[in-house]
Amino acid sequence: MSKVLFVEPERCTGCRTCELICSFTHTGEFNPLHSCVSIVAFEKNGFSFPAVCQQCSIAACMEVCPVGAISKDQNGAMIVNHSICLRCKMCTIACPFGATFYDAENDRILKCDLCGGDPQCVENCASGALTYREANTVNQSKRRATAAKFLGLMEEGR
């Protein structure tokens, strides 16, 4: 069974710990500019959510890469082969989630690699906005949440 990185934006506090731990895990420094996850904040509304690669089954980033520098590993993560990557940035444009980034300082494409199957952003997310779980449990949780909302609406209509 495959696992997915599941984002629950309503739980995100905007603390940016995920950005910091991601950059530290991959570069040894706490620098959000080198992170594979980016917090998108809507300050006026007090709403934030982590933009992170959804490891799509049919990945637009992989499809548009002219040299085949993006491939899927055994954990289902889209991995960039930096030695053949042209840095054309087509993958950053193609990503429908805005979760493929270009690190200008290091001249490389940043994509979540799921930390080899142990995503550190999940391990360090205090609010539980990021979880890593079996794909079928994600759908089950969504179905339950939808059913609960529906039941609430049914009771209000009585």
Backbone as JSON Lines, residues from 0, in Angstrom:
{"i":0,"aa":"M","n":[0.85,-1.18,0.0],"ca":[0.0,0.0,0.0],"c":[0.89,1.24,0.0]}
{"i":1,"aa":"S","n":[0.51,2.22,-0.77],"ca":[1.33,3.43,-0.85],"c":[0.88,4.47,0.19]}
{"i":2,"aa":"K","n":[1.87,5.22,0.65],"ca":[1.61,6.28,1.61],"c":[1.64,7.62,0.9]}
{"i":3,"aa":"V","n":[0.9,8.58,1.45],"ca":[0.87,9.93,0.9],"c":[1.08,10.95,2.01]}
{"i":4,"aa":"L","n":[1.62,12.08,1.62],"ca":[1.76,13.2,2.54],"c":[0.44,13.95,2.47]}
{"i":5,"aa":"F","n":[-0.29,13.95,3.56],"ca":[-1.63,14.52,3.6],"c":[-1.58,15.86,4.31]}
{"i":6,"aa":"V","n":[-2.16,16.87,3.68],"ca":[-2.17,18.23,4.22],"c":[-3.57,18.59,4.69]}
{"i":7,"aa":"E","n":[-3.68,19.04,5.94],"ca":[-4.95,19.54,6.47],"c":[-4.75,21.02,6.78]}
{"i":8,"aa":"P","n":[-5.01,21.88,5.78],"ca":[-4.72,23.31,5.92],"c":[-5.4,23.96,7.12]}
{"i":9,"aa":"E","n":[-6.56,23.48,7.5],"ca":[-7.28,24.08,8.63],"c":[-6.54,23.89,9.95]}
{"i":10,"aa":"R","n":[-5.59,22.98,10.0],"ca":[-4.81,22.74,11.21],"c":[-3.5,23.52,11.24]}
{"i":11,"aa":"C","n":[-3.09,24.06,10.1],"ca":[-1.81,24.75,10.0],"c":[-1.85,26.07,10.78]}
{"i":12,"aa":"T","n":[-0.85,26.26,11.63],"ca":[-0.76,27.49,12.43],"c":[0.15,28.53,11.79]}
{"i":13,"aa":"G","n":[0.83,28.14,10.72],"ca":[1.75,29.06,10.06],"c":[3.08,29.21,10.79]}
{"i":14,"aa":"C","n":[3.43,28.25,11.64],"ca":[4.65,28.34,12.45],"c":[5.93,28.2,11.61]}
{"i":15,"aa":"R","n":[5.81,27.61,10.45],"ca":[6.91,27.43,9.5],"c":[7.99,26.43,9.95]}
{"i":16,"aa":"T","n":[7.68,25.64,10.95],"ca":[8.62,24.61,11.4],"c":[8.92,23.63,10.28]}
{"i":17,"aa":"C","n":[7.91,23.3,9.48],"ca":[8.1,22.36,8.38],"c":[9.14,22.87,7.38]}
{"i":18,"aa":"E","n":[9.09,24.16,7.09],"ca":[10.08,24.75,6.18],"c":[11.49,24.64,6.76]}
{"i":19,"aa":"L","n":[11.61,24.98,8.03],"ca":[12.92,24.97,8.67],"c":[13.51,23.58,8.79]}
{"i":20,"aa":"I","n":[12.69,22.61,9.2],"ca":[13.21,21.25,9.37],"c":[13.54,20.63,8.02]}
{"i":21,"aa":"C","n":[12.78,20.97,6.99],"ca":[13.06,20.47,5.64],"c":[14.4,20.99,5.15]}
{"i":22,"aa":"S","n":[14.61,22.28,5.27],"ca":[15.89,22.83,4.81],"c":[17.05,22.28,5.62]}
{"i":23,"aa":"F","n":[16.86,22.14,6.93],"ca":[17.93,21.61,7.77],"c":[18.25,20.15,7.42]}
{"i":24,"aa":"T","n":[17.21,19.36,7.19],"ca":[17.39,17.95,6.85],"c":[18.17,17.79,5.54]}
{"i":25,"aa":"H","n":[17.88,18.65,4.57],"ca":[18.5,18.51,3.26],"c":[19.78,19.31,3.06]}
{"i":26,"aa":"T","n":[19.97,20.39,3.83],"ca":[21.15,21.23,3.59],"c":[22.0,21.46,4.84]}
{"i":27,"aa":"G","n":[21.47,21.12,6.01],"ca":[22.21,21.35,7.25],"c":[22.09,22.77,7.77]}
{"i":28,"aa":"E","n":[21.21,23.57,7.16],"ca":[20.98,24.93,7.65],"c":[19.49,25.22,7.69]}
{"i":29,"aa":"F","n":[19.11,26.07,8.62],"ca":[17.71,26.48,8.76],"c":[17.47,27.68,7.85]}
{"i":30,"aa":"N","n":[17.04,27.41,6.62],"ca":[16.8,28.46,5.64],"c":[15.6,28.09,4.78]}
{"i":31,"aa":"P","n":[14.47,28.76,4.99],"ca":[13.26,28.43,4.23],"c":[13.42,28.52,2.72]}
{"i":32,"aa":"L","n":[14.39,29.28,2.26],"ca":[14.61,29.39,0.82],"c":[15.15,28.09,0.22]}
{"i":33,"aa":"H","n":[15.61,27.18,1.07],"ca":[16.14,25.91,0.62],"c":[15.23,24.75,1.02]}
{"i":34,"aa":"S","n":[13.99,25.06,1.28],"ca":[13.01,24.07,1.72],"c":[12.18,23.54,0.56]}
{"i":35,"aa":"C","n":[11.79,22.28,0.66],"ca":[10.91,21.67,-0.34],"c":[9.44,21.85,0.01]}
{"i":36,"aa":"V","n":[9.18,22.52,1.11],"ca":[7.81,22.85,1.51],"c":[7.79,24.35,1.77]}
{"i":37,"aa":"S","n":[6.69,24.99,1.39],"ca":[6.59,26.43,1.57],"c":[5.22,26.77,2.17]}
{"i":38,"aa":"I","n":[5.24,27.57,3.21],"ca":[3.98,28.0,3.82],"c":[3.42,29.16,3.02]}
{"i":39,"aa":"V","n":[2.19,29.01,2.58],"ca":[1.47,30.08,1.9],"c":[0.56,30.7,2.94]}
{"i":40,"aa":"A","n":[0.78,31.97,3.22],"ca":[0.04,32.64,4.29],"c":[-0.87,33.72,3.73]}
{"i":41,"aa":"F","n":[-2.09,33.72,4.21],"ca":[-3.06,34.77,3.91],"c":[-3.25,35.53,5.21]}
{"i":42,"aa":"E","n":[-2.41,36.53,5.4],"ca":[-2.34,37.26,6.67],"c":[-3.67,37.87,7.09]}
{"i":43,"aa":"K","n":[-4.39,38.49,6.15],"ca":[-5.66,39.14,6.48],"c":[-6.69,38.17,7.04]}
{"i":44,"aa":"N","n":[-6.66,36.95,6.52],"ca":[-7.64,35.93,6.95],"c":[-7.12,35.07,8.09]}
{"i":45,"aa":"G","n":[-5.83,35.2,8.41],"ca":[-5.25,34.36,9.45],"c":[-5.2,32.9,9.04]}
{"i":46,"aa":"F","n":[-5.0,32.67,7.74],"ca":[-5.01,31.31,7.2],"c":[-3.67,31.0,6.54]}
{"i":47,"aa":"S","n":[-3.1,29.85,6.84],"ca":[-1.85,29.41,6.23],"c":[-1.98,27.95,5.83]}
{"i":48,"aa":"F","n":[-1.23,27.56,4.8],"ca":[-1.18,26.14,4.47],"c":[0.16,25.79,3.84]}
{"i":49,"aa":"P","n":[0.62,24.57,4.09],"ca":[1.89,24.13,3.53],"c":[1.72,23.66,2.08]}
{"i":50,"aa":"A","n":[2.46,24.29,1.17],"ca":[2.49,23.85,-0.22],"c":[3.63,22.84,-0.32]}
{"i":51,"aa":"V","n":[3.27,21.61,-0.61],"ca":[4.27,20.54,-0.69],"c":[3.86,19.58,-1.81]}
{"i":52,"aa":"C","n":[4.83,18.99,-2.45],"ca":[4.58,18.07,-3.57],"c":[3.58,16.99,-3.16]}
{"i":53,"aa":"Q","n":[2.59,16.78,-4.01],"ca":[1.57,15.77,-3.74],"c":[1.91,14.42,-4.36]}
{"i":54,"aa":"Q","n":[3.11,14.31,-4.97],"ca":[3.58,13.06,-5.55],"c":[2.49,12.44,-6.44]}
{"i":55,"aa":"C","n":[2.01,13.23,-7.38],"ca":[0.91,12.85,-8.27],"c":[1.17,11.54,-9.02]}
{"i":56,"aa":"S","n":[0.13,10.77,-9.25],"ca":[0.24,9.53,-10.02],"c":[0.69,9.83,-11.44]}
{"i":57,"aa":"I","n":[0.04,10.82,-12.04],"ca":[0.46,11.32,-13.35],"c":[0.99,12.71,-13.07]}
{"i":58,"aa":"A","n":[2.3,12.8,-12.92],"ca":[2.93,14.03,-12.46],"c":[3.25,14.98,-13.62]}
{"i":59,"aa":"A","n":[2.64,16.15,-13.58],"ca":[2.88,17.15,-14.62],"c":[4.35,17.53,-14.68]}
{"i":60,"aa":"C","n":[5.0,17.63,-13.53],"ca":[6.43,17.99,-13.5],"c":[7.26,16.99,-14.27]}
{"i":61,"aa":"M","n":[6.96,15.72,-14.1],"ca":[7.69,14.65,-14.77],"c":[7.38,14.64,-16.27]}
{"i":62,"aa":"E","n":[6.12,14.89,-16.59],"ca":[5.67,14.86,-17.98],"c":[6.33,15.96,-18.83]}
{"i":63,"aa":"V","n":[6.53,17.14,-18.24],"ca":[7.07,18.26,-19.03],"c":[8.59,18.3,-19.06]}
{"i":64,"aa":"C","n":[9.25,17.53,-18.25],"ca":[10.72,17.57,-18.2],"c":[11.29,17.08,-19.53]}
{"i":65,"aa":"P","n":[12.0,17.95,-20.24],"ca":[12.48,17.57,-21.57],"c":[13.61,16.54,-21.57]}
{"i":66,"aa":"V","n":[14.26,16.33,-20.42],"ca":[15.37,15.37,-20.37],"c":[15.11,14.19,-19.45]}
{"i":67,"aa":"G","n":[13.9,14.1,-18.9],"ca":[13.56,12.98,-18.01],"c":[14.31,13.0,-16.7]}
{"i":68,"aa":"A","n":[14.55,14.2,-16.16],"ca":[15.31,14.33,-14.91],"c":[14.49,14.02,-13.67]}
{"i":69,"aa":"I","n":[13.18,13.86,-13.82],"ca":[12.31,13.58,-12.66],"c":[11.76,12.16,-12.8]}
{"i":70,"aa":"S","n":[11.95,11.38,-11.75],"ca":[11.44,10.02,-11.74],"c":[10.86,9.71,-10.37]}
{"i":71,"aa":"K","n":[10.11,8.63,-10.31],"ca":[9.47,8.22,-9.05],"c":[10.33,7.15,-8.39]}
{"i":72,"aa":"D","n":[10.6,7.32,-7.07],"ca":[11.4,6.32,-6.36],"c":[10.5,5.27,-5.71]}
{"i":73,"aa":"Q","n":[11.09,4.35,-4.96],"ca":[10.35,3.23,-4.36],"c":[9.33,3.69,-3.31]}
{"i":74,"aa":"N","n":[9.5,4.91,-2.77],"ca":[8.54,5.44,-1.8],"c":[7.42,6.24,-2.47]}
{"i":75,"aa":"G","n":[7.49,6.35,-3.8],"ca":[6.48,7.12,-4.53],"c":[6.82,8.59,-4.64]}
{"i":76,"aa":"A","n":[8.02,8.98,-4.23],"ca":[8.43,10.38,-4.29],"c":[9.02,10.71,-5.65]}
{"i":77,"aa":"M","n":[8.71,11.91,-6.13],"ca":[9.29,12.42,-7.36],"c":[10.69,12.93,-7.05]}
{"i":78,"aa":"I","n":[11.69,12.32,-7.65],"ca":[13.09,12.65,-7.38],"c":[13.69,13.34,-8.6]}
{"i":79,"aa":"V","n":[14.44,14.41,-8.34],"ca":[15.1,15.15,-9.41],"c":[16.55,14.67,-9.51]}
{"i":80,"aa":"N","n":[16.94,14.27,-10.72],"ca":[18.33,13.91,-10.98],"c":[19.02,15.22,-11.39]}
{"i":81,"aa":"H","n":[19.72,15.84,-10.46],"ca":[20.32,17.15,-10.69],"c":[21.45,17.11,-11.71]}
{"i":82,"aa":"S","n":[22.03,15.95,-11.93],"ca":[23.13,15.87,-12.88],"c":[22.65,15.98,-14.33]}
{"i":83,"aa":"I","n":[21.39,15.64,-14.6],"ca":[20.89,15.81,-15.98],"c":[19.86,16.93,-16.11]}
{"i":84,"aa":"C","n":[19.41,17.47,-14.98],"ca":[18.43,18.56,-14.98],"c":[19.01,19.78,-15.69]}
{"i":85,"aa":"L","n":[18.23,20.38,-16.59],"ca":[18.65,21.56,-17.34],"c":[18.38,22.87,-16.61]}
{"i":86,"aa":"R","n":[17.61,22.8,-15.53],"ca":[17.17,24.0,-14.79],"c":[16.31,24.89,-15.69]}
{"i":87,"aa":"C","n":[15.55,24.27,-16.59],"ca":[14.66,25.04,-17.47],"c":[13.45,25.56,-16.71]}
{"i":88,"aa":"K","n":[13.17,24.96,-15.55],"ca":[12.09,25.36,-14.64],"c":[10.68,25.06,-15.17]}
{"i":89,"aa":"M","n":[10.59,24.25,-16.21],"ca":[9.28,23.87,-16.73],"c":[8.47,23.13,-15.66]}
{"i":90,"aa":"C","n":[9.14,22.35,-14.83],"ca":[8.46,21.59,-13.77],"c":[7.82,22.54,-12.76]}
{"i":91,"aa":"T","n":[8.47,23.66,-12.48],"ca":[7.9,24.62,-11.53],"c":[6.65,25.27,-12.09]}
{"i":92,"aa":"I","n":[6.63,25.45,-13.38],"ca":[5.46,26.05,-14.05],"c":[4.33,25.03,-14.15]}
{"i":93,"aa":"A","n":[4.67,23.79,-14.43],"ca":[3.67,22.74,-14.64],"c":[2.97,22.27,-13.38]}
{"i":94,"aa":"C","n":[3.61,22.4,-12.22],"ca":[3.02,21.88,-10.99],"c":[1.72,22.61,-10.66]}
{"i":95,"aa":"P","n":[0.6,21.9,-10.62],"ca":[-0.69,22.56,-10.35],"c":[-0.83,23.02,-8.9]}
{"i":96,"aa":"F","n":[0.06,22.56,-8.02],"ca":[0.0,22.91,-6.6],"c":[1.03,23.98,-6.23]}
{"i":97,"aa":"G","n":[1.86,24.38,-7.18],"ca":[2.9,25.35,-6.88],"c":[3.89,24.8,-5.87]}
{"i":98,"aa":"A","n":[4.14,23.5,-5.93],"ca":[4.97,22.84,-4.92],"c":[6.29,22.31,-5.47]}
{"i":99,"aa":"T","n":[6.7,22.83,-6.61],"ca":[8.02,22.53,-7.15],"c":[8.72,23.87,-7.22]}
{"i":100,"aa":"F","n":[9.88,23.97,-6.59],"ca":[10.53,25.26,-6.41],"c":[11.91,25.29,-7.07]}
{"i":101,"aa":"Y","n":[12.36,26.49,-7.38],"ca":[13.72,26.67,-7.89],"c":[14.53,27.39,-6.82]}
{"i":102,"aa":"D","n":[15.64,26.78,-6.42],"ca":[16.56,27.36,-5.45],"c":[17.66,28.05,-6.24]}
{"i":103,"aa":"A","n":[17.52,29.38,-6.41],"ca":[18.46,30.15,-7.22],"c":[19.86,30.15,-6.62]}
{"i":104,"aa":"E","n":[19.95,30.19,-5.32],"ca":[21.26,30.25,-4.65],"c":[22.1,29.01,-4.96]}
{"i":105,"aa":"N","n":[21.45,27.84,-4.98],"ca":[22.15,26.59,-5.24],"c":[21.91,26.06,-6.65]}
{"i":106,"aa":"D","n":[21.17,26.81,-7.46],"ca":[20.86,26.45,-8.84],"c":[20.36,25.01,-8.96]}
{"i":107,"aa":"R","n":[19.24,24.76,-8.28],"ca":[18.65,23.42,-8.35],"c":[17.15,23.48,-8.12]}
{"i":108,"aa":"I","n":[16.49,22.44,-8.57],"ca":[15.04,22.29,-8.4],"c":[14.81,21.6,-7.06]}
{"i":109,"aa":"L","n":[13.85,22.12,-6.31],"ca":[13.48,21.54,-5.02],"c":[12.12,20.85,-5.13]}
{"i":110,"aa":"K","n":[12.09,19.57,-4.78],"ca":[10.85,18.79,-4.72],"c":[10.93,17.92,-3.48]}
{"i":111,"aa":"C","n":[9.81,17.72,-2.85],"ca":[9.76,16.85,-1.67],"c":[10.16,15.43,-2.07]}
{"i":112,"aa":"D","n":[11.13,14.87,-1.35],"ca":[11.56,13.5,-1.6],"c":[11.06,12.55,-0.5]}
{"i":113,"aa":"L","n":[10.14,13.05,0.32],"ca":[9.56,12.28,1.43],"c":[10.62,11.81,2.41]}
{"i":114,"aa":"C","n":[11.78,12.43,2.38],"ca":[12.89,12.08,3.29],"c":[13.14,10.58,3.32]}
{"i":115,"aa":"G","n":[13.06,9.96,2.15],"ca":[13.32,8.53,2.06],"c":[12.26,7.67,2.74]}
{"i":116,"aa":"G","n":[11.07,8.21,2.91],"ca":[9.97,7.46,3.54],"c":[9.73,7.84,4.99]}
{"i":117,"aa":"D","n":[10.46,8.82,5.49],"ca":[10.3,9.29,6.87],"c":[10.28,10.83,6.87]}
{"i":118,"aa":"P","n":[9.2,11.43,6.34],"ca":[9.16,12.89,6.2],"c":[9.34,13.62,7.53]}
{"i":119,"aa":"Q","n":[10.41,14.4,7.61],"ca":[10.73,15.13,8.83],"c":[9.75,16.26,9.11]}
{"i":120,"aa":"C","n":[9.12,16.81,8.07],"ca":[8.11,17.86,8.28],"c":[6.94,17.28,9.09]}
{"i":121,"aa":"V","n":[6.58,16.04,8.81],"ca":[5.49,15.38,9.53],"c":[5.91,15.13,10.98]}
{"i":122,"aa":"E","n":[7.12,14.63,11.16],"ca":[7.64,14.34,12.5],"c":[7.65,15.58,13.4]}
{"i":123,"aa":"N","n":[7.82,16.75,12.78],"ca":[7.98,17.98,13.54],"c":[6.8,18.93,13.45]}
{"i":124,"aa":"C","n":[5.7,18.5,12.87],"ca":[4.51,19.36,12.75],"c":[3.67,19.23,14.03]}
{"i":125,"aa":"A","n":[3.78,20.23,14.89],"ca":[3.11,20.19,16.19],"c":[1.59,20.22,16.08]}
{"i":126,"aa":"S","n":[1.07,20.86,15.05],"ca":[-0.39,21.01,14.91],"c":[-1.04,19.82,14.21]}
{"i":127,"aa":"G","n":[-0.24,18.94,13.61],"ca":[-0.8,17.8,12.89],"c":[-1.35,18.17,11.53]}
{"i":128,"aa":"A","n":[-0.93,19.31,10.98],"ca":[-1.39,19.72,9.65],"c":[-0.81,18.84,8.56]}
{"i":129,"aa":"L","n":[0.32,18.22,8.84],"ca":[0.96,17.3,7.9],"c":[1.0,15.91,8.51]}
{"i":130,"aa":"T","n":[0.5,14.94,7.76],"ca":[0.58,13.54,8.18],"c":[1.05,12.7,6.99]}
{"i":131,"aa":"Y","n":[1.61,11.55,7.28],"ca":[2.08,10.63,6.25],"c":[1.41,9.3,6.54]}
{"i":132,"aa":"R","n":[0.48,8.94,5.67],"ca":[-0.3,7.74,5.97],"c":[-0.74,7.03,4.7]}
{"i":133,"aa":"E","n":[-1.29,5.85,4.9],"ca":[-1.77,5.05,3.77],"c":[-2.81,5.84,2.99]}
{"i":134,"aa":"A","n":[-2.72,5.76,1.68],"ca":[-3.61,6.53,0.81],"c":[-5.09,6.24,1.09]}
{"i":135,"aa":"N","n":[-5.44,4.99,1.37],"ca":[-6.84,4.66,1.6],"c":[-7.38,5.26,2.9]}
{"i":136,"aa":"T","n":[-6.5,5.49,3.9],"ca":[-6.98,6.1,5.15],"c":[-7.27,7.59,4.96]}
{"i":137,"aa":"V","n":[-6.58,8.21,3.99],"ca":[-6.85,9.61,3.68],"c":[-8.27,9.74,3.14]}
{"i":138,"aa":"N","n":[-8.63,8.88,2.2],"ca":[-9.97,8.92,1.64],"c":[-11.03,8.6,2.69]}
{"i":139,"aa":"Q","n":[-10.73,7.65,3.55],"ca":[-11.66,7.28,4.6],"c":[-11.92,8.47,5.53]}
{"i":140,"aa":"S","n":[-10.87,9.19,5.9],"ca":[-11.01,10.36,6.77],"c":[-11.85,11.43,6.09]}
{"i":141,"aa":"K","n":[-11.63,11.64,4.8],"ca":[-12.4,12.64,4.08],"c":[-13.87,12.25,4.01]}
{"i":142,"aa":"R","n":[-14.14,10.97,3.77],"ca":[-15.53,10.51,3.72],"c":[-16.22,10.73,5.06]}
{"i":143,"aa":"R","n":[-15.51,10.42,6.15],"ca":[-16.1,10.62,7.48],"c":[-16.37,12.09,7.75]}
{"i":144,"aa":"A","n":[-15.43,12.96,7.37],"ca":[-15.6,14.4,7.59],"c":[-16.78,14.92,6.78]}
{"i":145,"aa":"T","n":[-16.9,14.46,5.54],"ca":[-18.02,14.88,4.69],"c":[-19.34,14.39,5.28]}
{"i":146,"aa":"A","n":[-19.35,13.15,5.74],"ca":[-20.57,12.6,6.35],"c":[-20.95,13.38,7.6]}
{"i":147,"aa":"A","n":[-19.96,13.75,8.42],"ca":[-20.23,14.51,9.64],"c":[-20.81,15.88,9.31]}
{"i":148,"aa":"K","n":[-20.28,16.54,8.29],"ca":[-20.82,17.84,7.86],"c":[-22.25,17.68,7.37]}
{"i":149,"aa":"F","n":[-22.49,16.61,6.59],"ca":[-23.82,16.35,6.05],"c":[-24.8,16.11,7.19]}
{"i":150,"aa":"L","n":[-24.39,15.32,8.16],"ca":[-25.28,15.04,9.32],"c":[-25.58,16.32,10.08]}
{"i":151,"aa":"G","n":[-24.58,17.18,10.21],"ca":[-24.79,18.46,10.88],"c":[-25.79,19.31,10.13]}
{"i":152,"aa":"L","n":[-25.71,19.31,8.81],"ca":[-26.65,20.07,8.0],"c":[-28.05,19.47,8.09]}
{"i":153,"aa":"M","n":[-28.12,18.14,8.16],"ca":[-29.41,17.45,8.28],"c":[-30.08,17.83,9.6]}
{"i":154,"aa":"E","n":[-29.3,17.88,10.7],"ca":[-29.87,18.21,12.0],"c":[-30.31,19.66,12.04]}
{"i":155,"aa":"E","n":[-29.57,20.56,11.37],"ca":[-29.95,21.97,11.34],"c":[-31.26,22.17,10.58]}
{"i":156,"aa":"G","n":[-31.5,21.32,9.58],"ca":[-32.7,21.44,8.75],"c":[-33.95,20.91,9.4]}
{"i":157,"aa":"R","n":[-33.83,20.3,10.55],"ca":[-35.02,19.72,11.22],"c":[-35.9,20.76,11.8]}
